[in-house]
Amino acid sequence: FPIIMLGEKELSKENLVALKEGYSFLNKFLEGNTFVAGENLTIADFSCVASISTGSVILPISSELYPSLFKWYQKCKALPYYDKANGPGLNNLDALIETKLGSAYTKRNA
C-alpha cells in the first residue's frame, strides 16, 4: 500500500519487520504440518498463499530462514491451478512495484 498508493520508494523498516514476523509465525505454524490446517489442503492455504505470494514480491522467502514456509509455498505453487488463479495478479503486482520503485527495486531475501 505505501509504495503503490503513497508513492514511497521502499518498504519501511517497520513493515519489513512485520513481514518477517509473519513469515516466522507461519513457518513455525507449518512445522510438522503439510498444510496450514493440517495434512489436507484447505481454503486456509489458498488464503495464506495469496498473502505470502504478495509479500514475496518485496521480500522473497528464504529457504534457510523459513524452511517449513518455503516448502509449503513451493508445494502451493506446484498446484495445477496456482498459476492460473494467482499468477496474473501476482505478475501485475510485481510489474507495478517495479514501475513505482524504478531502478531502486531489488528483491531481498527475508
PyRosetta script that sets phi, psi and omega in degrees:
from pyrosetta import init, pose_from_sequence

init()
pose = pose_from_sequence("FPIIMLGEKELSKENLVALKEGYSFLNKFLEGNTFVAGENLTIADFSCVASISTGSVILPISSELYPSLFKWYQKCKALPYYDKANGPGLNNLDALIETKLGSAYTKRNA")
pose.set_psi(1, -50.1)
pose.set_omega(1, -177.7)
pose.set_phi(2, -61.0)
pose.set_psi(2, -34.1)
pose.set_omega(2, -178.7)
pose.set_phi(3, -75.3)
pose.set_psi(3, -47.0)
pose.set_omega(3, -175.1)
pose.set_phi(4, -75.1)
pose.set_psi(4, -45.9)
pose.set_omega(4, -172.5)
pose.set_phi(5, -94.4)
pose.set_psi(5, -28.2)
pose.set_omega(5, -175.4)
pose.set_phi(6, -107.6)
pose.set_psi(6, -5.0)
pose.set_omega(6, 176.9)
pose.set_phi(7, 76.8)
pose.set_psi(7, 14.5)
pose.set_omega(7, 177.9)
pose.set_phi(8, -64.8)
pose.set_psi(8, 150.6)
pose.set_omega(8, -174.7)
pose.set_phi(9, -97.8)
pose.set_psi(9, -4.1)
pose.set_omega(9, 174.6)
pose.set_phi(10, -159.8)
pose.set_psi(10, 160.9)
pose.set_omega(10, 177.2)
pose.set_phi(11, -73.8)
pose.set_psi(11, 135.1)
pose.set_omega(11, -179.1)
pose.set_phi(12, -65.2)
pose.set_psi(12, 157.4)
pose.set_omega(12, 178.3)
pose.set_phi(13, -58.2)
pose.set_psi(13, -40.1)
pose.set_omega(13, -179.7)
pose.set_phi(14, -63.1)
pose.set_psi(14, -41.3)
pose.set_omega(14, 179.7)
pose.set_phi(15, -70.6)
pose.set_psi(15, -35.7)
pose.set_omega(15, 175.6)
pose.set_phi(16, -64.6)
pose.set_psi(16, -41.8)
pose.set_omega(16, 177.7)
pose.set_phi(17, -61.9)
pose.set_psi(17, -43.8)
pose.set_omega(17, 179.9)
pose.set_phi(18, -63.4)
pose.set_psi(18, -40.0)
pose.set_omega(18, 178.5)
pose.set_phi(19, -65.1)
pose.set_psi(19, -44.1)
pose.set_omega(19, 177.4)
pose.set_phi(20, -63.2)
pose.set_psi(20, -38.8)
pose.set_omega(20, 177.4)
pose.set_phi(21, -64.0)
pose.set_psi(21, -39.9)
pose.set_omega(21, 176.7)
pose.set_phi(22, -62.6)
pose.set_psi(22, -44.1)
pose.set_omega(22, 176.9)
pose.set_phi(23, -60.3)
pose.set_psi(23, -45.0)
pose.set_omega(23, -178.0)
pose.set_phi(24, -63.4)
pose.set_psi(24, -43.6)
pose.set_omega(24, 179.5)
pose.set_phi(25, -61.5)
pose.set_psi(25, -48.8)
pose.set_omega(25, -178.9)
pose.set_phi(26, -67.4)
pose.set_psi(26, -35.8)
pose.set_omega(26, 176.4)
pose.set_phi(27, -58.9)
pose.set_psi(27, -46.7)
pose.set_omega(27, 179.4)
pose.set_phi(28, -63.4)
pose.set_psi(28, -42.1)
pose.set_omega(28, -179.6)
pose.set_phi(29, -62.8)
pose.set_psi(29, -34.6)
pose.set_omega(29, -177.8)
pose.set_phi(30, -82.6)
pose.set_psi(30, -12.3)
pose.set_omega(30, 179.8)
pose.set_phi(31, -58.6)
pose.set_psi(31, 122.1)
pose.set_omega(31, 179.4)
pose.set_phi(32, 84.1)
pose.set_psi(32, -1.0)
pose.set_omega(32, 177.7)
pose.set_phi(33, -120.0)
pose.set_psi(33, 147.1)
pose.set_omega(33, 175.4)
pose.set_phi(34, -79.3)
pose.set_psi(34, -39.7)
pose.set_omega(34, -178.8)
pose.set_phi(35, -129.4)
pose.set_psi(35, 174.4)
pose.set_omega(35, -174.0)
pose.set_phi(36, -59.2)
pose.set_psi(36, -40.9)
pose.set_omega(36, -176.4)
pose.set_phi(37, -104.6)
pose.set_psi(37, 23.2)
pose.set_omega(37, 178.2)
pose.set_phi(38, 127.1)
pose.set_psi(38, -137.5)
pose.set_omega(38, -174.4)
pose.set_phi(39, -94.7)
pose.set_psi(39, -5.1)
pose.set_omega(39, -178.4)
pose.set_phi(40, -117.4)
pose.set_psi(40, 143.2)
pose.set_omega(40, 175.7)
pose.set_phi(41, -65.4)
pose.set_psi(41, 130.6)
pose.set_omega(41, 179.0)
pose.set_phi(42, -135.4)
pose.set_psi(42, 177.7)
pose.set_omega(42, 177.4)
pose.set_phi(43, -60.8)
pose.set_psi(43, -25.7)
pose.set_omega(43, 176.8)
pose.set_phi(44, -60.0)
pose.set_psi(44, -38.3)
pose.set_omega(44, 178.6)
pose.set_phi(45, -66.2)
pose.set_psi(45, -41.0)
pose.set_omega(45, 179.3)
pose.set_phi(46, -64.0)
pose.set_psi(46, -41.0)
pose.set_omega(46, 178.2)
pose.set_phi(47, -64.1)
pose.set_psi(47, -48.7)
pose.set_omega(47, -177.6)
pose.set_phi(48, -67.4)
pose.set_psi(48, -39.4)
pose.set_omega(48, -177.6)
pose.set_phi(49, -67.0)
pose.set_psi(49, -30.9)
pose.set_omega(49, 176.4)
pose.set_phi(50, -63.9)
pose.set_psi(50, -43.9)
pose.set_omega(50, 179.3)
pose.set_phi(51, -69.2)
pose.set_psi(51, -44.6)
pose.set_omega(51, -178.7)
pose.set_phi(52, -64.6)
pose.set_psi(52, -41.7)
pose.set_omega(52, 179.9)
pose.set_phi(53, -64.9)
pose.set_psi(53, -35.5)
pose.set_omega(53, 176.9)
pose.set_phi(54, -65.1)
pose.set_psi(54, -45.9)
pose.set_omega(54, 177.8)
pose.set_phi(55, -61.7)
pose.set_psi(55, -35.2)
pose.set_omega(55, -176.6)
pose.set_phi(56, -69.8)
pose.set_psi(56, -14.6)
pose.set_omega(56, 174.6)
pose.set_phi(57, -62.3)
pose.set_psi(57, -39.6)
pose.set_omega(57, -179.6)
pose.set_phi(58, -90.5)
pose.set_psi(58, -41.4)
pose.set_omega(58, -172.6)
pose.set_phi(59, -133.9)
pose.set_psi(59, 89.3)
pose.set_omega(59, -179.5)
pose.set_phi(60, -55.5)
pose.set_psi(60, 150.8)
pose.set_omega(60, -176.2)
pose.set_phi(61, -82.6)
pose.set_psi(61, 123.1)
pose.set_omega(61, 179.0)
pose.set_phi(62, -79.8)
pose.set_psi(62, 126.6)
pose.set_omega(62, 176.9)
pose.set_phi(63, -68.7)
pose.set_psi(63, -23.7)
pose.set_omega(63, 180.0)
pose.set_phi(64, -80.9)
pose.set_psi(64, -40.6)
pose.set_omega(64, -178.6)
pose.set_phi(65, -80.8)
pose.set_psi(65, -32.9)
pose.set_omega(65, -174.9)
pose.set_phi(66, -132.3)
pose.set_psi(66, 65.7)
pose.set_omega(66, -173.5)
pose.set_phi(67, -62.2)
pose.set_psi(67, -38.9)
pose.set_omega(67, -179.6)
pose.set_phi(68, -70.5)
pose.set_psi(68, -41.6)
pose.set_omega(68, 177.5)
pose.set_phi(69, -64.0)
pose.set_psi(69, -45.1)
pose.set_omega(69, -179.6)
pose.set_phi(70, -59.5)
pose.set_psi(70, -47.1)
pose.set_omega(70, -179.1)
pose.set_phi(71, -61.8)
pose.set_psi(71, -45.4)
pose.set_omega(71, 178.4)
pose.set_phi(72, -61.9)
pose.set_psi(72, -44.8)
pose.set_omega(72, -179.1)
pose.set_phi(73, -61.8)
pose.set_psi(73, -42.6)
pose.set_omega(73, 177.9)
pose.set_phi(74, -62.9)
pose.set_psi(74, -39.7)
pose.set_omega(74, 178.8)
pose.set_phi(75, -63.9)
pose.set_psi(75, -42.5)
pose.set_omega(75, 178.4)
pose.set_phi(76, -65.3)
pose.set_psi(76, -42.6)
pose.set_omega(76, -179.5)
pose.set_phi(77, -66.1)
pose.set_psi(77, -22.4)
pose.set_omega(77, 179.7)
pose.set_phi(78, -84.0)
pose.set_psi(78, -7.7)
pose.set_omega(78, 178.2)
pose.set_phi(79, -61.0)
pose.set_psi(79, 141.1)
pose.set_omega(79, -173.7)
pose.set_phi(80, -62.2)
pose.set_psi(80, -20.2)
pose.set_omega(80, -177.4)
pose.set_phi(81, -107.3)
pose.set_psi(81, 0.4)
pose.set_omega(81, -176.8)
pose.set_phi(82, -60.8)
pose.set_psi(82, -51.4)
pose.set_omega(82, -176.2)
pose.set_phi(83, -60.5)
pose.set_psi(83, -41.8)
pose.set_omega(83, -179.1)
pose.set_phi(84, -67.5)
pose.set_psi(84, -40.9)
pose.set_omega(84, -176.0)
pose.set_phi(85, -79.6)
pose.set_psi(85, -39.0)
pose.set_omega(85, -172.5)
pose.set_phi(86, -112.0)
pose.set_psi(86, -24.4)
pose.set_omega(86, -173.7)
pose.set_phi(87, -59.3)
pose.set_psi(87, -51.5)
pose.set_omega(87, -177.1)
pose.set_phi(88, -58.9)
pose.set_psi(88, -46.8)
pose.set_omega(88, 179.4)
pose.set_phi(89, -64.0)
pose.set_psi(89, -40.1)
pose.set_omega(89, 179.9)
pose.set_phi(90, -66.2)
pose.set_psi(90, -41.8)
pose.set_omega(90, 177.7)
pose.set_phi(91, -64.8)
pose.set_psi(91, -39.2)
pose.set_omega(91, 177.6)
pose.set_phi(92, -64.9)
pose.set_psi(92, -42.0)
pose.set_omega(92, 177.9)
pose.set_phi(93, -63.0)
pose.set_psi(93, -45.1)
pose.set_omega(93, 179.3)
pose.set_phi(94, -57.9)
pose.set_psi(94, -45.4)
pose.set_omega(94, 179.6)
pose.set_phi(95, -65.7)
pose.set_psi(95, -39.8)
pose.set_omega(95, 179.5)
pose.set_phi(96, -65.1)
pose.set_psi(96, -43.8)
pose.set_omega(96, 178.0)
pose.set_phi(97, -61.6)
pose.set_psi(97, -43.7)
pose.set_omega(97, 179.7)
pose.set_phi(98, -63.4)
pose.set_psi(98, -39.3)
pose.set_omega(98, 177.5)
pose.set_phi(99, -63.9)
pose.set_psi(99, -43.9)
pose.set_omega(99, -178.1)
pose.set_phi(100, -68.4)
pose.set_psi(100, -36.7)
pose.set_omega(100, -176.0)
pose.set_phi(101, -95.7)
pose.set_psi(101, -12.8)
pose.set_omega(101, 178.5)
pose.set_phi(102, 57.9)
pose.set_psi(102, -140.6)
pose.set_omega(102, -176.3)
pose.set_phi(103, -70.6)
pose.set_psi(103, -12.3)
pose.set_omega(103, 179.0)
pose.set_phi(104, -75.6)
pose.set_psi(104, -10.7)
pose.set_omega(104, -175.2)
pose.set_phi(105, -75.1)
pose.set_psi(105, 114.6)
pose.set_omega(105, 172.7)
pose.set_phi(106, -139.4)
pose.set_psi(106, 134.5)
pose.set_omega(106, 176.7)
pose.set_phi(107, -79.4)
pose.set_psi(107, 135.4)
pose.set_omega(107, 177.9)
pose.set_phi(108, -112.5)
pose.set_psi(108, 155.3)
pose.set_omega(108, 173.6)
pose.set_phi(109, -88.3)
pose.set_psi(109, 140.0)
pose.set_omega(109, -178.0)
pose.set_phi(110, -67.9)
pose.dump_pdb("model.pdb")
